[in-house]
Structures are given as C-alpha cells and as structure tokens.
Amino acid sequence: MKTFGFRSLALAVMAVGSFASQTAHAADELVVYCNVQEEWCRPMVTAFEKATGIKVSMTRKSSGETYAQIKAESANPRGDIWWGGTGDPHLQAAEEGLTEVYRSPKLADLQPWAVRQAEASKYRTVGIYAGALGYSFNTVELAKRKLPEPKCWSDLIKPEFKGEVQVANPNSSGTSYTLLATLVQLMGEDKAFDYMKALHRNINQYTKSGAAPARAAATGESIVGITFLHDAVTNAVAGAPVKVVAPCEGTGYEIGSMSIIKGAKNLESAKKWYDWALTPEAQAIGGAAHSYQVPSHKNAALPPQAPKLTDIKLIDYNFAKFGASAERSRLLTKWDKEVGALPK
C-alpha cells in the first residue's frame, strides 16, 4: 500500500508540472501557510514549484493558529496564501477583512458546496475539500478493557471511557471548533455544553492539532480520538488497529478552504497558486499523500478510501453563522469558561 502511495504521489506531482508554462521568473516567490498534514503540504509545494518556477516558503500550523497569526500580522502581512484547514476561521478572516477578494476562473469547475463557500465569504475564500467529523477507536485496547464498541456521541461520555478520549482544543484547532459548532447545532446550545462538560471528564488531553487524536488512537495512547474521519482513515490504511465511526446521532463536516491574505506581498504568485490548487491534477496530490478528503473539483478523482459523505448522516451545517466572527468568538469564550476551565 505504501509503495503504491509513493508511486501515485510521484505521478501526481509529475502531472501537475504540465499545468503552467515555464515563464515565471526565478525571482518569483510565495509564502504559504498550510493547514493540512505535513505529508500533503510538502508535495504540494514541490509540485507548484515544478509547475511555475516560483520559490515557495511554507509553514505548517493548525487552522486556529494560522488565523491568529494572520490577524496578528495584519499591519505587516508575512504570508501570501492560506491553504487548507477548516472553513470557519477562513470565513471569520473574510468577515474581518483579513483576506483578499478573488474570483478564480476555476470556480465554474467546482462542486456546489465549494462555490457556496466562496459566495458566503463574498469571494474571499473558496472550498478545496470536504470531510465529515467523527472518531476512531483502537480495537486492540478496547478489547483489552472489555469495553463495548462506541457507536454514538452519547457513548463517549460513559464512565467506562474516563481518561480514554482525546480531542483538540477548539481555540487552536479548526477540527475541534467544528465539533463545538456541530454539537450546538445537533443538540441545542444548553444540551451541547452539558455534553461537553460530561465529555471533559473523559478527556485525557486537549491537543493543539486536530489530527493528533487520530494518531493517539492508532498507537493506543488513547482508546478514542475525535477527529475528521479522513484523518482516522489515514491511520487505518497504514495498518493501525482502528475502527472509524460516523456517530449515530449525526455529525457535522468541514469545507476545507483557501484564501489569499490581505496585503500579500506576492499577490500574483498567490493567484497562480490559487488557480493551480483548484485543478484536478493538484487536488490528486491529496489522495496520493494518503489524505482522504473529498476534493472540490468536479473532475478530481475521489480517493477510494475516502469516507463517502452520502453514506453519513450529516447535519445541515450552518457555515455562515458558525463562521461569523462574533459567533465563533462567543462560543470559544464560553467553552473556555464553562468547559476548558473545569478541573479533571
């Protein structure tokens, strides 16, 4: 499987090389803030450099961290492109004027959900992939403790899972903010916060990265890791003893997004990345790099391992409301006060 993946990745990178002519000047540069996994960020950079001749400097962080960095740097922007990560902070940045308006000529080729993301932000961001929220559990560790398989969100707050669940902090992680917003929409705000307080008793660690709990479940450090399903699938494909669960009550999903940072010093290079990243060839790099999100281009190949969104009970996630600056800030402040501050 790994051999196949490396070959697929090499073919994807080679294919992307035909996207652009080799007319770019060697002096052209681009600064990318990347929010997907390092294993996907790096080949994206390599392929773009090969396609355009533009030299890329890349930093990988979680989406919440990147949003905070862009806001802190707004008087003197250091980044050009913000690529990947959950759409909520991209929408908040758009509302706050931290990103540029750009209508890519590739918009007509995208899935409706990706276009709606652009429309909701008044064309300051766009959808590049989608993925459903859920969790995975380590089957070996579960059997050792003779615990029943969790199938629903409600199972994760049972006393037998005390200290056995891991999730990220919603302040740093877009994944975990999506969980927060999902539970509020699924249960109503009061019941959702009651649930998160009960879940808090079972959490062994709030991580910085949204994907980290999937790795913890894969290694047995934690029995359960709450993440996007595609992050859990990556570990399952690699041979980890994990089972991936879409919760029975229903769940939310992300629209991974891309934005040009307001005041980008390499604006033309940023636009080239933006258009290139929306091509089927560029989006094929994700699957080849063992990242199993659903790509936004209508003609991009869906990785066969990717969770099928049509098979999952998805809520009608309100991206406009929960990506709004005031709502996102309010919910995070409330989580800090009512959940994060609780003793173990």
C-alpha positions in Angstrom: 0.0 0.0 0.0 2.8 2.4 0.9 4.6 1.6 -2.4 1.5 2.3 -4.4 1.1 5.6 -2.5 4.6 6.8 -3.3 4.2 5.9 -7.0 0.8 7.7 -7.1 2.3 10.7 -5.4 5.2 10.8 -7.9 2.7 10.6 -10.8 0.5 13.3 -9.4 3.5 15.7 -8.9 4.6 15.0 -12.5 1.2 15.6 -13.9 0.9 18.9 -12.1 4.1 20.0 -13.8 2.2 20.5 -17.1 -0.2 23.0 -15.6 1.7 26.2 -16.3 4.3 27.3 -18.8 7.8 27.8 -17.6 7.7 31.6 -18.0 7.9 32.5 -14.3 11.0 34.4 -13.2 13.3 32.7 -10.9 12.9 35.7 -8.5 9.2 35.0 -8.0 8.4 33.9 -4.5 5.4 32.8 -2.5 4.8 32.3 1.3 2.2 29.6 2.0 0.6 29.0 5.4 -0.5 25.3 5.1 -3.1 23.7 7.5 -3.2 20.1 6.3 -0.7 17.5 7.3 2.9 18.0 6.5 2.8 14.9 4.3 0.4 16.7 2.0 1.9 20.2 2.4 5.3 19.3 1.1 4.4 17.6 -2.2 2.0 20.5 -2.9 4.9 22.9 -2.6 7.2 20.7 -4.7 4.6 20.3 -7.5 3.8 24.0 -7.6 7.5 25.0 -7.8 8.0 22.5 -10.6 4.9 23.8 -12.5 5.7 27.5 -12.2 9.3 28.1 -11.2 8.1 30.1 -8.2 10.0 29.6 -5.0 7.8 28.7 -2.1 8.3 29.1 1.7 5.8 27.1 3.6 4.8 27.0 7.3 2.5 24.2 8.6 0.2 25.0 11.6 -3.3 24.3 12.7 -6.1 26.5 11.3 -6.8 28.3 14.6 -3.2 29.1 15.0 -2.9 30.4 11.4 -6.0 32.6 11.8 -4.4 34.1 14.9 -1.1 34.6 13.1 -2.7 36.3 10.1 -4.7 38.6 12.4 -1.5 39.5 14.4 0.4 40.2 11.2 -2.4 42.2 9.5 -0.5 45.5 9.8 2.5 43.9 8.0 1.5 40.6 6.3 4.1 38.0 6.0 2.1 35.3 4.3 0.5 35.2 0.8 -1.7 32.1 0.7 -3.6 30.4 3.4 -4.2 26.9 2.1 -6.3 24.3 3.8 -7.8 24.0 7.3 -11.5 24.2 8.3 -13.6 26.8 6.7 -14.9 28.5 9.8 -11.7 30.5 10.6 -11.4 31.4 6.8 -14.9 32.8 6.9 -14.1 34.7 10.1 -11.0 36.1 8.5 -13.0 37.1 5.4 -15.6 38.9 7.5 -12.8 40.8 9.3 -11.2 41.9 6.0 -8.0 39.8 6.6 -8.2 38.2 3.2 -8.4 39.4 -0.4 -11.4 39.2 -2.8 -10.5 36.9 -5.7 -12.8 35.1 -8.2 -10.9 32.3 -9.7 -11.7 31.3 -13.3 -11.8 27.8 -11.9 -15.0 28.5 -9.9 -17.3 27.1 -12.5 -15.5 23.7 -12.3 -16.1 23.2 -8.6 -18.6 21.3 -6.6 -21.7 23.4 -5.4 -20.6 23.3 -1.7 -17.2 24.8 -2.7 -18.8 27.6 -4.6 -21.2 28.3 -1.8 -18.2 28.8 0.5 -16.9 31.4 -1.9 -20.3 33.1 -2.1 -20.7 33.2 1.7 -17.4 34.9 2.0 -18.0 37.4 -0.8 -15.3 35.6 -2.7 -12.6 36.0 0.0 -12.2 32.2 0.3 -13.1 29.0 -1.6 -13.7 25.4 -0.8 -10.9 23.0 -1.7 -12.1 19.8 0.0 -14.7 18.4 2.4 -14.7 15.9 5.2 -17.0 14.6 7.9 -16.4 14.7 11.6 -16.4 11.6 13.8 -13.9 9.5 15.8 -11.9 6.3 15.7 -11.1 3.8 18.4 -8.3 1.4 19.0 -9.8 -2.1 18.7 -7.0 -3.8 20.5 -7.1 -1.6 23.5 -10.9 -1.7 23.6 -10.8 -5.5 23.7 -8.2 -5.5 26.5 -10.5 -3.4 28.6 -13.6 -5.4 27.5 -15.4 -2.3 26.6 -18.4 -2.1 24.2 -17.8 -0.5 20.8 -18.8 3.2 20.9 -21.2 4.0 18.0 -22.7 7.3 19.0 -21.6 10.6 20.5 -23.5 9.6 23.7 -21.2 6.6 24.2 -18.2 8.8 24.7 -19.4 10.3 27.9 -20.0 6.9 29.6 -17.9 6.4 32.8 -16.0 3.4 31.3 -14.3 5.8 28.9 -12.9 8.1 31.7 -9.4 9.2 30.6 -9.6 7.3 27.3 -10.8 10.1 24.9 -8.6 12.6 23.2 -9.7 15.7 21.3 -8.1 19.0 20.3 -8.6 22.4 21.9 -11.1 24.4 19.8 -9.1 27.6 20.2 -6.1 26.2 18.2 -7.9 23.5 16.2 -10.5 24.1 13.4 -11.4 20.4 13.8 -12.4 20.9 17.4 -14.2 24.1 16.7 -16.2 22.1 14.1 -17.0 19.7 16.9 -18.2 22.5 19.2 -20.4 24.0 16.4 -21.7 20.6 15.4 -22.8 19.7 18.9 -24.6 23.1 19.3 -26.5 22.5 16.1 -27.2 18.9 16.8 -28.3 19.2 20.4 -29.1 22.8 21.1 -26.6 25.0 22.9 -27.5 24.2 26.5 -27.5 20.4 26.0 -24.4 20.7 23.9 -22.5 22.4 26.7 -23.8 19.9 29.2 -22.5 17.2 26.9 -19.1 18.8 26.6 -18.8 19.2 30.4 -19.5 15.4 30.7 -17.1 14.6 27.9 -14.4 16.7 29.7 -14.3 14.1 32.5 -13.3 11.5 30.0 -10.7 13.6 28.1 -7.1 12.7 28.7 -5.6 15.6 26.7 -6.7 18.6 24.7 -4.2 18.6 21.8 -3.1 21.6 19.7 -3.5 19.8 16.4 -6.9 18.5 15.3 -5.4 15.3 13.7 -3.3 14.4 16.7 -6.1 12.4 18.5 -6.4 10.1 15.5 -2.7 9.3 15.8 -3.1 8.7 19.5 -5.9 6.2 18.9 -3.8 4.5 16.3 -0.9 4.0 18.7 -3.0 3.0 21.6 -2.1 6.2 23.6 -5.8 6.8 23.8 -8.7 4.5 23.0 -10.8 7.1 21.3 -9.6 10.0 19.1 -12.2 12.6 17.9 -11.1 14.0 14.5 -12.3 14.3 11.0 -12.9 10.8 9.6 -10.4 11.2 6.8 -7.6 11.6 9.5 -8.7 8.4 11.1 -8.8 6.6 7.7 -5.2 7.6 7.0 -4.1 5.6 10.1 -6.4 2.7 9.2 -5.0 2.5 5.7 -1.5 2.4 7.2 -2.4 -0.7 9.2 -3.3 0.7 12.6 -5.9 -1.3 14.6 -8.6 1.3 14.5 -12.2 1.4 13.6 -13.7 4.6 12.1 -17.1 5.8 13.4 -19.6 8.3 12.0 -21.7 8.9 15.1 -25.3 7.5 15.0 -26.9 10.8 16.0 -25.5 12.6 13.0 -22.4 14.8 12.6 -21.1 17.9 11.0 -18.5 18.4 8.4 -15.9 20.8 7.2 -15.3 22.6 3.9 -11.5 22.9 3.9 -10.8 26.3 2.4 -8.2 28.5 0.7 -7.7 32.3 1.0 -5.3 35.0 -0.3 -4.0 37.0 2.6 -4.9 40.7 2.6 -1.8 42.8 1.6 0.0 39.8 0.2 3.4 40.9 -1.0 3.5 38.3 -3.7 -0.1 38.7 -4.9 0.4 37.5 -8.5 2.1 34.4 -7.3 -0.7 33.9 -4.8 -3.3 34.0 -7.6 -1.3 31.4 -9.5 -1.3 29.1 -6.5 -5.0 29.7 -6.0 -5.9 28.8 -9.6 -3.5 25.8 -9.7 -4.7 24.4 -6.4 -8.2 24.2 -7.8 -7.2 21.9 -10.7 -7.8 18.1 -10.7 -4.1 17.5 -11.0 -3.2 19.5 -7.9 -6.1 18.0 -5.9 -5.0 14.5 -6.8 -1.9 15.1 -4.7 -4.0 14.7 -1.5 -5.0 11.1 -2.1 -1.5 10.2 -3.3 -0.2 11.7 0.0 -2.6 9.4 2.0 -5.0 12.3 2.8 -8.6 11.2 2.1 -10.7 14.3 1.9 -13.3 14.8 -0.8 -11.8 17.2 -3.4 -13.7 20.2 -4.6 -13.1 20.0 -8.4 -15.9 18.2 -10.2 -13.4 16.1 -12.2 -11.0 15.4 -9.5 -10.7 11.7 -8.6 -12.1 10.7 -5.3 -9.6 8.5 -3.4 -11.3 5.1 -3.0 -10.5 5.1 0.8 -12.2 8.5 1.3 -15.4 8.3 3.5 -18.5 8.6 1.4 -20.4 11.7 2.5 -23.6 10.2 1.1 -23.3 7.3 3.5 -23.0 9.5 6.6 -25.8 11.2 8.5 -24.7 14.8 8.1 -26.4 17.8 9.7 -27.3 20.9 7.7 -24.2 22.7 9.0 -24.6 26.5 9.0 -21.3 27.7 7.8 -22.3 31.3 7.6 -23.5 31.5 11.2 -20.7 29.5 12.8 -18.0 31.0 10.7 -19.1 34.5 11.7 -16.6 36.4 13.9 -19.0 37.2 16.7 -20.5 33.7 17.0 -17.1 32.0 16.8 -15.6 34.2 19.4 -18.6 33.9 21.7 -18.6 30.1 21.6 -14.9 29.8 22.1 -15.1 32.2 25.1 -18.0 30.2 26.5 -16.1 26.9 26.0 -13.0 28.3 27.8 -15.1 29.4 30.8 -17.6 26.5 31.1 -15.6 23.5 29.8 -11.8 24.2 29.4 -11.5 25.7 32.9 -13.1 22.7 34.6 -11.0 20.6 36.9 -10.4 16.9 36.0 
